[in-house]
Amino acid sequence: MMIGDKDFTYLAHIRECIEAIEKYILVGKKEFLENSLVSDAVLRRLQIMAESTQRLSSELKTEVTSVDWRSLAGFRNVLVHDYLGGISLERVWDAIENDLPILKQEVIVLLNS
């Protein structure tokens, strides 16, 4: 798959956000849940990352079927619009552990192609 400059830039930005999140959560789940500095930093990076996924071309999203782009868009909307009580840090942690590695793997493959 040929990746355009715009998609490459957003993919690099997504990878950067994922790597920052990985560093932030090294403190562990308990600290993430109890320390607002950690959770706020993670949520902000997730918001930025999800916004970047929205800017990827539809062609790229059609080609990469292993990522649930629709769910990412929904997650972004919750982060941006429903922050007053709509965000479960437990669910965020679960997404970081289960979904973020898949997205990171795909982004790395795309950046290296």
VMD Tcl script that builds the backbone (N, CA, C; Angstrom):
set m [mol new atoms 339]
animate dup $m
set s [atomselect $m all]
$s set {name element resname resid chain x y z} {
  {N N MET 1 A 0.843 -1.183 0.000}
  {CA C MET 1 A 0.000 0.000 0.000}
  {C C MET 1 A 0.887 1.245 0.000}
  {N N MET 2 A 0.553 2.169 -0.876}
  {CA C MET 2 A 1.292 3.427 -0.965}
  {C C MET 2 A 0.639 4.438 -0.024}
  {N N ILE 3 A 1.446 5.009 0.849}
  {CA C ILE 3 A 0.921 5.963 1.822}
  {C C ILE 3 A 1.323 7.363 1.399}
  {N N GLY 4 A 0.346 8.257 1.364}
  {CA C GLY 4 A 0.615 9.637 1.014}
  {C C GLY 4 A 1.271 10.387 2.163}
  {N N ASP 5 A 1.801 11.566 1.844}
  {CA C ASP 5 A 2.490 12.380 2.853}
  {C C ASP 5 A 1.586 12.724 4.030}
  {N N LYS 6 A 0.330 13.068 3.732}
  {CA C LYS 6 A -0.605 13.456 4.788}
  {C C LYS 6 A -0.831 12.281 5.746}
  {N N ASP 7 A -1.119 11.104 5.180}
  {CA C ASP 7 A -1.333 9.928 6.022}
  {C C ASP 7 A -0.074 9.582 6.811}
  {N N PHE 8 A 1.085 9.690 6.183}
  {CA C PHE 8 A 2.343 9.391 6.866}
  {C C PHE 8 A 2.520 10.302 8.080}
  {N N THR 9 A 2.230 11.584 7.897}
  {CA C THR 9 A 2.365 12.544 8.997}
  {C C THR 9 A 1.435 12.184 10.151}
  {N N TYR 10 A 0.182 11.861 9.842}
  {CA C TYR 10 A -0.762 11.506 10.910}
  {C C TYR 10 A -0.393 10.178 11.562}
  {N N LEU 11 A 0.078 9.218 10.777}
  {CA C LEU 11 A 0.493 7.936 11.349}
  {C C LEU 11 A 1.674 8.121 12.298}
  {N N ALA 12 A 2.626 8.964 11.912}
  {CA C ALA 12 A 3.766 9.247 12.788}
  {C C ALA 12 A 3.299 9.909 14.080}
  {N N HIS 13 A 2.332 10.786 13.967}
  {CA C HIS 13 A 1.784 11.466 15.144}
  {C C HIS 13 A 1.057 10.473 16.047}
  {N N ILE 14 A 0.321 9.553 15.455}
  {CA C ILE 14 A -0.387 8.521 16.225}
  {C C ILE 14 A 0.623 7.664 16.982}
  {N N ARG 15 A 1.699 7.266 16.291}
  {CA C ARG 15 A 2.742 6.467 16.948}
  {C C ARG 15 A 3.359 7.235 18.112}
  {N N GLU 16 A 3.618 8.502 17.914}
  {CA C GLU 16 A 4.187 9.346 18.973}
  {C C GLU 16 A 3.265 9.391 20.195}
  {N N CYS 17 A 1.980 9.533 19.957}
  {CA C CYS 17 A 1.009 9.559 21.067}
  {C C CYS 17 A 0.979 8.223 21.798}
  {N N ILE 18 A 0.987 7.129 21.052}
  {CA C ILE 18 A 0.970 5.797 21.672}
  {C C ILE 18 A 2.212 5.599 22.527}
  {N N GLU 19 A 3.363 6.005 22.005}
  {CA C GLU 19 A 4.605 5.846 22.766}
  {C C GLU 19 A 4.595 6.695 24.042}
  {N N ALA 20 A 4.011 7.885 23.981}
  {CA C ALA 20 A 3.894 8.716 25.185}
  {C C ALA 20 A 2.975 8.045 26.204}
  {N N ILE 21 A 1.867 7.512 25.740}
  {CA C ILE 21 A 0.924 6.816 26.627}
  {C C ILE 21 A 1.620 5.626 27.289}
  {N N GLU 22 A 2.378 4.877 26.510}
  {CA C GLU 22 A 3.096 3.727 27.071}
  {C C GLU 22 A 4.041 4.159 28.195}
  {N N LYS 23 A 4.679 5.299 28.036}
  {CA C LYS 23 A 5.565 5.810 29.089}
  {C C LYS 23 A 4.753 6.230 30.312}
  {N N TYR 24 A 3.643 6.919 30.076}
  {CA C TYR 24 A 2.826 7.412 31.192}
  {C C TYR 24 A 2.283 6.280 32.055}
  {N N ILE 25 A 1.940 5.154 31.422}
  {CA C ILE 25 A 1.296 4.076 32.180}
  {C C ILE 25 A 2.285 3.100 32.805}
  {N N LEU 26 A 3.558 3.372 32.655}
  {CA C LEU 26 A 4.561 2.530 33.321}
  {C C LEU 26 A 4.373 2.529 34.839}
  {N N VAL 27 A 3.691 3.546 35.354}
  {CA C VAL 27 A 3.438 3.632 36.799}
  {C C VAL 27 A 2.456 2.569 37.268}
  {N N GLY 28 A 1.720 1.955 36.334}
  {CA C GLY 28 A 0.786 0.890 36.671}
  {C C GLY 28 A -0.654 1.359 36.742}
  {N N LYS 29 A -1.531 0.391 36.763}
  {CA C LYS 29 A -2.966 0.656 36.739}
  {C C LYS 29 A -3.431 1.438 37.965}
  {N N LYS 30 A -2.970 1.034 39.140}
  {CA C LYS 30 A -3.414 1.698 40.369}
  {C C LYS 30 A -3.100 3.193 40.323}
  {N N GLU 31 A -1.879 3.525 39.930}
  {CA C GLU 31 A -1.474 4.929 39.851}
  {C C GLU 31 A -2.260 5.665 38.773}
  {N N PHE 32 A -2.499 4.985 37.652}
  {CA C PHE 32 A -3.303 5.580 36.586}
  {C C PHE 32 A -4.706 5.937 37.094}
  {N N LEU 33 A -5.307 5.025 37.832}
  {CA C LEU 33 A -6.666 5.232 38.323}
  {C C LEU 33 A -6.735 6.289 39.429}
  {N N GLU 34 A -5.679 6.405 40.238}
  {CA C GLU 34 A -5.731 7.273 41.410}
  {C C GLU 34 A -5.041 8.622 41.242}
  {N N ASN 35 A -4.170 8.746 40.258}
  {CA C ASN 35 A -3.407 9.978 40.089}
  {C C ASN 35 A -3.939 10.739 38.867}
  {N N SER 36 A -4.612 11.851 39.128}
  {CA C SER 36 A -5.228 12.602 38.031}
  {C C SER 36 A -4.201 13.175 37.053}
  {N N LEU 37 A -2.980 13.428 37.522}
  {CA C LEU 37 A -1.949 13.909 36.589}
  {C C LEU 37 A -1.660 12.854 35.521}
  {N N VAL 38 A -1.590 11.594 35.944}
  {CA C VAL 38 A -1.329 10.503 35.004}
  {C C VAL 38 A -2.538 10.286 34.100}
  {N N SER 39 A -3.710 10.153 34.694}
  {CA C SER 39 A -4.893 9.881 33.872}
  {C C SER 39 A -5.215 11.044 32.941}
  {N N ASP 40 A -5.045 12.266 33.400}
  {CA C ASP 40 A -5.289 13.419 32.526}
  {C C ASP 40 A -4.327 13.435 31.344}
  {N N ALA 41 A -3.063 13.124 31.602}
  {CA C ALA 41 A -2.070 13.096 30.520}
  {C C ALA 41 A -2.409 12.008 29.509}
  {N N VAL 42 A -2.795 10.836 29.996}
  {CA C VAL 42 A -3.163 9.732 29.105}
  {C C VAL 42 A -4.402 10.096 28.295}
  {N N LEU 43 A -5.418 10.636 28.964}
  {CA C LEU 43 A -6.648 11.003 28.254}
  {C C LEU 43 A -6.392 12.062 27.186}
  {N N ARG 44 A -5.536 13.007 27.481}
  {CA C ARG 44 A -5.213 14.043 26.498}
  {C C ARG 44 A -4.507 13.441 25.288}
  {N N ARG 45 A -3.545 12.568 25.533}
  {CA C ARG 45 A -2.854 11.923 24.410}
  {C C ARG 45 A -3.797 11.031 23.608}
  {N N LEU 46 A -4.711 10.353 24.290}
  {CA C LEU 46 A -5.699 9.537 23.574}
  {C C LEU 46 A -6.588 10.410 22.700}
  {N N GLN 47 A -6.978 11.556 23.222}
  {CA C GLN 47 A -7.809 12.484 22.462}
  {C C GLN 47 A -7.070 12.965 21.213}
  {N N ILE 48 A -5.829 13.362 21.370}
  {CA C ILE 48 A -5.024 13.832 20.242}
  {C C ILE 48 A -4.832 12.701 19.233}
  {N N MET 49 A -4.531 11.514 19.735}
  {CA C MET 49 A -4.335 10.361 18.865}
  {C C MET 49 A -5.593 10.034 18.081}
  {N N ALA 50 A -6.720 10.011 18.779}
  {CA C ALA 50 A -7.993 9.693 18.119}
  {C C ALA 50 A -8.351 10.749 17.082}
  {N N GLU 51 A -8.037 11.998 17.369}
  {CA C GLU 51 A -8.280 13.067 16.395}
  {C C GLU 51 A -7.438 12.839 15.145}
  {N N SER 52 A -6.204 12.413 15.327}
  {CA C SER 52 A -5.346 12.136 14.174}
  {C C SER 52 A -5.877 10.968 13.345}
  {N N THR 53 A -6.453 9.961 14.002}
  {CA C THR 53 A -7.016 8.836 13.239}
  {C C THR 53 A -8.176 9.305 12.371}
  {N N GLN 54 A -8.891 10.318 12.820}
  {CA C GLN 54 A -10.012 10.845 12.042}
  {C C GLN 54 A -9.548 11.545 10.771}
  {N N ARG 55 A -8.323 11.987 10.768}
  {CA C ARG 55 A -7.784 12.734 9.627}
  {C C ARG 55 A -7.091 11.845 8.599}
  {N N LEU 56 A -6.978 10.548 8.895}
  {CA C LEU 56 A -6.411 9.619 7.926}
  {C C LEU 56 A -7.365 9.468 6.744}
  {N N SER 57 A -6.815 9.169 5.584}
  {CA C SER 57 A -7.643 9.029 4.385}
  {C C SER 57 A -8.576 7.828 4.503}
  {N N SER 58 A -9.712 7.937 3.857}
  {CA C SER 58 A -10.665 6.822 3.857}
  {C C SER 58 A -10.073 5.616 3.137}
  {N N GLU 59 A -9.187 5.857 2.162}
  {CA C GLU 59 A -8.536 4.751 1.448}
  {C C GLU 59 A -7.683 3.920 2.404}
  {N N LEU 60 A -6.936 4.590 3.253}
  {CA C LEU 60 A -6.097 3.885 4.219}
  {C C LEU 60 A -6.973 3.096 5.185}
  {N N LYS 61 A -8.022 3.718 5.679}
  {CA C LYS 61 A -8.898 3.036 6.640}
  {C C LYS 61 A -9.578 1.827 6.010}
  {N N THR 62 A -9.905 1.917 4.739}
  {CA C THR 62 A -10.532 0.792 4.038}
  {C C THR 62 A -9.552 -0.364 3.904}
  {N N GLU 63 A -8.290 -0.053 3.662}
  {CA C GLU 63 A -7.254 -1.077 3.497}
  {C C GLU 63 A -6.912 -1.778 4.810}
  {N N VAL 64 A -6.918 -1.032 5.906}
  {CA C VAL 64 A -6.504 -1.579 7.209}
  {C C VAL 64 A -7.755 -1.990 7.978}
  {N N THR 65 A -8.108 -3.256 7.833}
  {CA C THR 65 A -9.348 -3.748 8.439}
  {C C THR 65 A -9.161 -4.261 9.864}
  {N N SER 66 A -7.918 -4.411 10.311}
  {CA C SER 66 A -7.683 -4.937 11.657}
  {C C SER 66 A -7.916 -3.892 12.744}
  {N N VAL 67 A -8.052 -2.625 12.342}
  {CA C VAL 67 A -8.331 -1.543 13.296}
  {C C VAL 67 A -9.796 -1.167 13.169}
  {N N ASP 68 A -10.472 -1.064 14.291}
  {CA C ASP 68 A -11.882 -0.664 14.306}
  {C C ASP 68 A -11.963 0.863 14.311}
  {N N TRP 69 A -11.889 1.433 13.123}
  {CA C TRP 69 A -11.859 2.892 12.970}
  {C C TRP 69 A -13.125 3.540 13.514}
  {N N ARG 70 A -14.258 2.875 13.346}
  {CA C ARG 70 A -15.535 3.421 13.820}
  {C C ARG 70 A -15.544 3.536 15.344}
  {N N SER 71 A -15.041 2.509 16.002}
  {CA C SER 71 A -14.975 2.558 17.471}
  {C C SER 71 A -14.012 3.643 17.942}
  {N N LEU 72 A -12.916 3.798 17.217}
  {CA C LEU 72 A -11.969 4.868 17.552}
  {C C LEU 72 A -12.635 6.235 17.436}
  {N N ALA 73 A -13.439 6.412 16.412}
  {CA C ALA 73 A -14.161 7.682 16.238}
  {C C ALA 73 A -15.133 7.896 17.397}
  {N N GLY 74 A -15.825 6.842 17.793}
  {CA C GLY 74 A -16.739 6.942 18.923}
  {C C GLY 74 A -16.015 7.249 20.217}
  {N N PHE 75 A -14.863 6.623 20.402}
  {CA C PHE 75 A -14.044 6.855 21.584}
  {C C PHE 75 A -13.584 8.310 21.627}
  {N N ARG 76 A -13.184 8.815 20.492}
  {CA C ARG 76 A -12.766 10.215 20.391}
  {C C ARG 76 A -13.916 11.137 20.782}
  {N N ASN 77 A -15.105 10.840 20.307}
  {CA C ASN 77 A -16.259 11.679 20.628}
  {C C ASN 77 A -16.556 11.681 22.122}
  {N N VAL 78 A -16.407 10.538 22.767}
  {CA C VAL 78 A -16.610 10.475 24.218}
  {C C VAL 78 A -15.552 11.320 24.922}
  {N N LEU 79 A -14.296 11.161 24.489}
  {CA C LEU 79 A -13.209 11.920 25.116}
  {C C LEU 79 A -13.410 13.423 24.972}
  {N N VAL 80 A -13.874 13.842 23.813}
  {CA C VAL 80 A -13.991 15.273 23.534}
  {C C VAL 80 A -15.285 15.866 24.088}
  {N N HIS 81 A -16.392 15.151 23.928}
  {CA C HIS 81 A -17.693 15.758 24.209}
  {C C HIS 81 A -18.367 15.294 25.494}
  {N N ASP 82 A -17.948 14.163 26.017}
  {CA C ASP 82 A -18.673 13.596 27.157}
  {C C ASP 82 A -17.762 13.419 28.361}
  {N N TYR 83 A -16.861 14.370 28.534}
  {CA C TYR 83 A -15.860 14.236 29.589}
  {C C TYR 83 A -16.413 14.443 30.990}
  {N N LEU 84 A -17.584 15.004 31.119}
  {CA C LEU 84 A -18.150 15.257 32.452}
  {C C LEU 84 A -18.874 14.016 32.979}
  {N N GLY 85 A -18.115 12.998 33.270}
  {CA C GLY 85 A -18.705 11.806 33.869}
  {C C GLY 85 A -18.897 10.654 32.916}
  {N N GLY 86 A -18.644 10.851 31.643}
  {CA C GLY 86 A -18.865 9.784 30.683}
  {C C GLY 86 A -17.674 8.879 30.472}
  {N N ILE 87 A -16.558 9.193 31.098}
  {CA C ILE 87 A -15.341 8.430 30.862}
  {C C ILE 87 A -15.062 7.527 32.059}
  {N N SER 88 A -14.993 6.247 31.783}
  {CA C SER 88 A -14.628 5.269 32.806}
  {C C SER 88 A -13.136 4.985 32.666}
  {N N LEU 89 A -12.369 5.315 33.684}
  {CA C LEU 89 A -10.932 5.056 33.627}
  {C C LEU 89 A -10.626 3.566 33.537}
  {N N GLU 90 A -11.491 2.747 34.101}
  {CA C GLU 90 A -11.327 1.289 33.973}
  {C C GLU 90 A -11.433 0.883 32.506}
  {N N ARG 91 A -12.406 1.427 31.799}
  {CA C ARG 91 A -12.576 1.122 30.372}
  {C C ARG 91 A -11.403 1.669 29.562}
  {N N VAL 92 A -10.928 2.840 29.928}
  {CA C VAL 92 A -9.781 3.421 29.235}
  {C C VAL 92 A -8.571 2.518 29.415}
  {N N TRP 93 A -8.329 2.057 30.647}
  {CA C TRP 93 A -7.203 1.164 30.904}
  {C C TRP 93 A -7.334 -0.106 30.066}
  {N N ASP 94 A -8.528 -0.655 30.014}
  {CA C ASP 94 A -8.782 -1.865 29.231}
  {C C ASP 94 A -8.458 -1.619 27.750}
  {N N ALA 95 A -8.864 -0.477 27.232}
  {CA C ALA 95 A -8.585 -0.137 25.831}
  {C C ALA 95 A -7.089 0.026 25.599}
  {N N ILE 96 A -6.408 0.620 26.562}
  {CA C ILE 96 A -4.957 0.803 26.436}
  {C C ILE 96 A -4.256 -0.551 26.394}
  {N N GLU 97 A -4.688 -1.461 27.230}
  {CA C GLU 97 A -4.054 -2.777 27.282}
  {C C GLU 97 A -4.395 -3.648 26.084}
  {N N ASN 98 A -5.636 -3.570 25.599}
  {CA C ASN 98 A -6.098 -4.505 24.580}
  {C C ASN 98 A -6.118 -3.942 23.156}
  {N N ASP 99 A -6.461 -2.680 22.995}
  {CA C ASP 99 A -6.640 -2.121 21.655}
  {C C ASP 99 A -5.435 -1.322 21.166}
  {N N LEU 100 A -4.780 -0.634 22.073}
  {CA C LEU 100 A -3.652 0.201 21.677}
  {C C LEU 100 A -2.505 -0.595 21.046}
  {N N PRO 101 A -2.168 -1.781 21.570}
  {CA C PRO 101 A -1.096 -2.550 20.929}
  {C C PRO 101 A -1.415 -2.926 19.476}
  {N N ILE 102 A -2.665 -3.219 19.189}
  {CA C ILE 102 A -3.068 -3.563 17.816}
  {C C ILE 102 A -2.902 -2.347 16.912}
  {N N LEU 103 A -3.368 -1.210 17.381}
  {CA C LEU 103 A -3.231 0.018 16.596}
  {C C LEU 103 A -1.752 0.344 16.386}
  {N N LYS 104 A -0.955 0.220 17.433}
  {CA C LYS 104 A 0.473 0.524 17.312}
  {C C LYS 104 A 1.130 -0.387 16.281}
  {N N GLN 105 A 0.817 -1.653 16.328}
  {CA C GLN 105 A 1.405 -2.613 15.394}
  {C C GLN 105 A 1.052 -2.224 13.949}
  {N N GLU 106 A -0.199 -1.898 13.704}
  {CA C GLU 106 A -0.620 -1.514 12.352}
  {C C GLU 106 A 0.057 -0.234 11.903}
  {N N VAL 107 A 0.154 0.731 12.805}
  {CA C VAL 107 A 0.784 2.005 12.464}
  {C C VAL 107 A 2.251 1.787 12.104}
  {N N ILE 108 A 2.939 0.973 12.868}
  {CA C ILE 108 A 4.355 0.696 12.577}
  {C C ILE 108 A 4.506 0.015 11.220}
  {N N VAL 109 A 3.651 -0.956 10.941}
  {CA C VAL 109 A 3.693 -1.650 9.646}
  {C C VAL 109 A 3.469 -0.641 8.516}
  {N N LEU 110 A 2.487 0.227 8.670}
  {CA C LEU 110 A 2.188 1.218 7.637}
  {C C LEU 110 A 3.337 2.206 7.453}
  {N N LEU 111 A 3.923 2.641 8.547}
  {CA C LEU 111 A 5.035 3.593 8.458}
  {C C LEU 111 A 6.266 2.969 7.805}
  {N N ASN 112 A 6.430 1.684 7.976}
  {CA C ASN 112 A 7.588 0.994 7.401}
  {C C ASN 112 A 7.356 0.516 5.971}
  {N N SER 113 A 6.141 0.677 5.478}
  {CA C SER 113 A 5.852 0.190 4.113}
  {C C SER 113 A 6.203 1.208 3.049}
}
mol reanalyze $m
mol bondsrecalc $m
mol representation Tube
mol addrep $m
